[in-house]
Structures are given as C-alpha cells and as structure tokens.
C-alpha cells in the first residue's frame, strides 16, 4: 500500500503509518489473503480480471480480527511510476455470519454478524475455539468424524453447497435453525473452510436452474415470493420469467458468458436484486448463488445453479 486516506484507516482500525508499506493482504481474511498475490500475478500475466472496473462485494479483515463486508471498486492506473491500482471501499451490511476455520476445525476469524447471531461479546471469545462450540451436542459429537472422512476421501456432502438446513447453538445454549453454505480453499496442511450462516427463522426461497436458465425445482417460499400457486407456474419455465426488465433481457447472455469464461460476477457473491411477481409487482430479495455439477453440459451431470432468495425487510432499500 502506497497511500491510504483517513476513512480507510478508521474503517480497518489502523493508523495510516501502520498500513503504508504493508501488503494489501493484511486487510483480507483467509482464504483471500493467501490467494491475493497469485491473483495479482495472474492478472499481470494475462490482463484478465473479474474485479477491475466492477463494483464487487468482498469480506475485509479489521485490525482487531473481525470480518466485515465491503463493496470494492478497483481500477488500474498506468503512470510514470508504472502500474498502480486504486480501490474505493465502502462498508455494507452483511446478513450472514461468516466463519473461517482450519483443517482441524479451529476458528480463525469471524465477522460481527457471527458474534451477534451466536451471542458472543467479542472476537477473542470465539476465535481459537473449535467450530463445534456453535453446534448442538449431537452435531458437535459427530463433526470430527465427518471432517476426517472428507479430508481422507475428498467426497463432499456439505462442502460446496448452500442452503443446507442445520441447527446452531448460541453461547447461552439455545438452539436455532440456520442455513449453511460452506466452501474450501487451499490444499494439504493449508486447507481452510469458510462458512456463511443465515438465521432462517424467516424462510428463504430456493430455486435450481440448469445451464440454459430453465427452472428445475423450487420450494414453497420461492413460489410465495412471486405469487405463484403451484410448482408448474415456475418449474419448467426460464428464470427470466420472474426477472424484470432489463435483467430478463440480459440474464441468458450473462449465463452463457460465465459458462464460456468461468469468470463469476454473481456466483458466491451475496447481493440484492429485484424479482417480478406473477402480479407484476417488484420485490427486492437478497440473492446467493452457488454452482453444482461438472461444468460440462455434455456429461452425465449437467451444470446446475442453486439460488437462495431471502425477502428484504420493508425498512431496507435496494443496494446498487
């Protein structure tokens, strides 16, 4: 980092002089901090980037150890000093608890939403403990065996999924319903896991589409969101049918571009989007999308995309 402003130093809890000269990855949680240098080298080698010139949602790491959500607008500048990069960061609200842990299940970082959701007062009360402290007794008892089975076999039952319904346990022992999305990064001794957890006292809609945008299945909450009476009103139709203009016009081309380039703009990034109900009214929802399948539609297991849509509170507005 060559320059930072007062807003950035306050946002991350550092003095300016403690940031300047340091690598940008001190502001990132795992796995991003480990991967950032290789992403940068790849961009300089190929000139391709899914971040530069776009507003993207990311997770940032505060100096005190908690994770918080930001939106980033990063751009390249070519000057007499060579190639430089400028990033504009804005804090944003994160509905999900975000938890990172190592291959032993030890928690390495959390965000503020996690502290609030699970009833912990500060980061030190949870970081360094096994993730089992957030699980009911039965799940906690079985967790180590599940983890070791996955690490030894590579067969995933939970890793790579979103919307898996489980139970969470607060610090006071109370159990509540959660929706879990789990991803992994790294390999061998450096493997790590990142969980995004949402309190599902308010149900989320779930929709699965194929590589052409055709809706394969959905749950009742999704039907209610768009005022459909039965599954056949949505299943079998293109997802464009519940997207307002201009999203309905561009969605197919966005999907084709992703399948061609592999560069995600929506997948694994929580964002707010509008959907159109059967009556024509617009409803804003929080959208989380995950990809499942082989990545090759000519094979037995075709690419599929699972979307979780959660209605926004009436006091919330759309985010751009």
N, C-alpha and C positions, 0 to 999 in steps of 0.2 A: 504494500500500500504506500502510495506516494503522497497523497493528500486526503484528508477527511475533514468534514465540517463538524460544527458543534452538535448538530442534530444527530449525526451518526455516532459520535462518541457517547452522547447521552442514551441513545437507543440501545447500544451494546454494553453500556456500563464501564467504558474505558476512558482514560484520559487520552487526548489526541496523541501525545508523545509515546504512549504505550501501544498505539496502533500503527503509526507511521514506521515503515521499515519492516514490518512483520508481514508474513504471508496471509493472504485473504482467508485461507482455510481456518484460521483461528476463530472466524465468525460463523463457522458451519459445524453442525453436528455430524456424527457418523451416520451413514457412510460417505456423505458428501465431502467431508474434509479430506478423507483419504483419496477419493477419486478425482478431486478437482484438478490437480496438476496434470493428470493423464488426459482429462477432457480438454484442458487448455492446449496441451501439446498436439492433440488430435486436430483441434481447430486450426492451429498454426500450420499443420501439415497439409490439411485438406481444404481449408477455407469454408467448411460446412459447420453450421451451428444452429441448434434449435432454440437458443437463448437470445443471442444478439439481435437487437431490433424488435424484440417481442416483450410484452409485459407478461411475466410468469409468476406463479405462486411458488414460494420456497419456504423452507424452515431455516431459521437463524439461531445461533447459539449465543446467549448472553454471557457476560464475563462471570456471572455467579452460577452458571451451569444449567439454567433452564432454557428450553427451546421455545421460540415464539414464531408465529407465522408472519411473513412479509411478502409484499409484491415487489418484483425487481424489474427495472427497465435498464438493460445494459447495452452499451453501444461501443463500437471500435472507433478510435481516433488515430489517424496517421499524421504524425507531426515530425518536426526536425529531430526530435528525441527518439523517434522510432514508433513502434506500435504501442498504443496505450488503450486502456479500457476504462470507461466511466459507467458507474452504476448508480441509479437512483432507487432508493429503498423506501418503502412505506409500510408501517406495521398494519396488519389486518387481523380480523377476528378469526380464531380457529375453533370450530365446534368440536373437533376431535381431540381426545387425549393422544399424545404422541409419546411413545416409549421406545427407546433403543436399548438392546441388551447384547451381550456377547454369547459365545457358543456354550458357555456354562449357565446361561440364564441370568447372569448378574446384570442389573440395570445400570446403564452407563449415562443416560440422560433422559429427561422428561420435560414436557412443557407445562405452563401454568394451568392449562385446562386439565391436565392429568392430576395435578395437586388438588385442584378444586373437586374434580369428579370423585377421586378416591379418598378425599378428606385428610390430606397431609398438609402441614403448615409450611414446609419449605423443602427445597431440593435435597438437603442433607438428610432429611428424614426417610428418604426412599432410594436415592442413588447409592449404589454399592450393595443393595439388598437383592435377593433373588426375586425374580418376577412372580414367583409363586405366592408372595405376600398379597398379591392382587387377585388371588383366585380362591374360590370356596374350597373347603377341605378335600373333597374327592378329587377335584381337578388338580389341586396342588400336589396331592399324593401321586397322581399318575403322570405329572408333567415331565419329570426327569426321564422316565422310560420312553415317552413319546419323542422327546428331544434326541435321545441317544439312538433310537430307531431311525429317525430321519437322517441324522448325521452319518450313520453307518450304511444305510441303504440308498439314500437320495430319493426315496419315494415320498412325495409330499401329499399330506392330507389337509394341511392348513396353510402352509407357505404358498404364497401366490394367489390366495383367494381374498375376496372382500365379502362383507355382509354375513360372515359366519356368526350364528347366534350362540352366545355363551353367557356365563354368569361372571360378574365381577364382585369383588369383596372390598368394601371400604375399610378404612383404618379402624372404625368402630365395630367392625364385624358384620355390618349389614350387607346383604347380598342383593344385587340388582342386575337387570338384563342389559347386556351390551351387544354391540355388533362389532366384529373384529375383522380388520384387514391386516395381513402380515406379509412382509417382503424380506428378502435376504440380500446380502451383498458380501463381496469378498469370497475367499475360499480358504480351506485348511484352517490353520490356527487363527487366522484373521477374520473368519466369517462372523458376521453380525446380523441381527434381525431388528427390523423396525415395525412396530405395531401402531396402527391407527385405530382408536377405540371410540365408539359413539354410544352414548346412553340412549337406549331405544325404548324408553318409556313412551315416547312418541314414535310410532312405527314409521319405517321408511318403505318406499316403493322399490321394488326390484324388477328390472327388465333385462332380458337377454336377447341380443340380436346377433345375426350372423355377419359374414364379411360383406354382404350386399346391403345391410341395414334392415333386413327382414326380422320382425319380432318373433322370437321362438317361444318365449314364455314370459309370464309376468305374475306378480302376486296381486291380491285384492286391493292393497293400499295403492298400487300404481293405477289400477282401474278407477279407484275413487278419485284420485288426483285429477284425472282427465274426464271425469263424469261418464265413464263407460259402464254399461250394465253387465256385460258378460265378456269373457276372455276373447271370444271371436271378434269383438269390436276392435281389438288391438292385435292379438296374436295372428300372424299370417300377413299383416299389413307392414309396410315400410315405416320405420321410426319417424320418417319425415311427416307422417300424418298427424303427429302431435307436436310438431315444431312450427312456430310462427315464422312468417317471412321476416328477414331474409335467410334465417337459419335453415329452413326447409329446402331452399334453393341450393345451398352450398354444402349441405351435410354429406351428400354422396361423394362429391369431389374431395372433401376433407378425408373421408374414409379411404378412398382409393389412393390418395397421396400418402397417407400413413402406411398402408399396406405395401406401397411401392418403395418408400424411403426408409421406413422404420423409425422416423423422427416423430415422437409424440408431442402433441400440444395440449391434449385434454387428458389422456390416459395417465393415471397416477397423480393427477393434479386436481384437488378439490376446487370447484368454482361454482358460481351462481349463474344459472341460465333460466330462460323463460320456456315454459311449455304451454301449449294451447289445449284447452279443454274441449270436449265434444260440443259444448255450447258456444265456443268461440272466445271465451274469456282467457286472459293470460294469467298464469300462475308462475311465480318465481320459486325455484327449488335449488337446494344445494345438491350438486351432482358429483359423484365419484364413479370413475370408470376403471375397470380392470380388464385385461386381455387374458383369455384362456384359449388353449388349442395349440396346434403345431406350427402355425404361421404359414402353412402351405395348404391352400384350399383343395389341391388335387389329392391330398392324402385322406386317410380314413377320418381323422379328427380335424374338422374344419375350424378355422379361426372363429372364435366367438368373443363377444364383448358383454360384460355384465355391468349394468349401471345401477347404482343406488341413488334414488332421488328422495330427498327429505324436504318437506314443505318448510318454507321460511316463516319465522314468526311475523305477525302482522306489523310489528314495530320495526322490522328490518326492511331495508330497501335493496334494490339490485346493486351489485358491485360490478364495476367495469374495469 
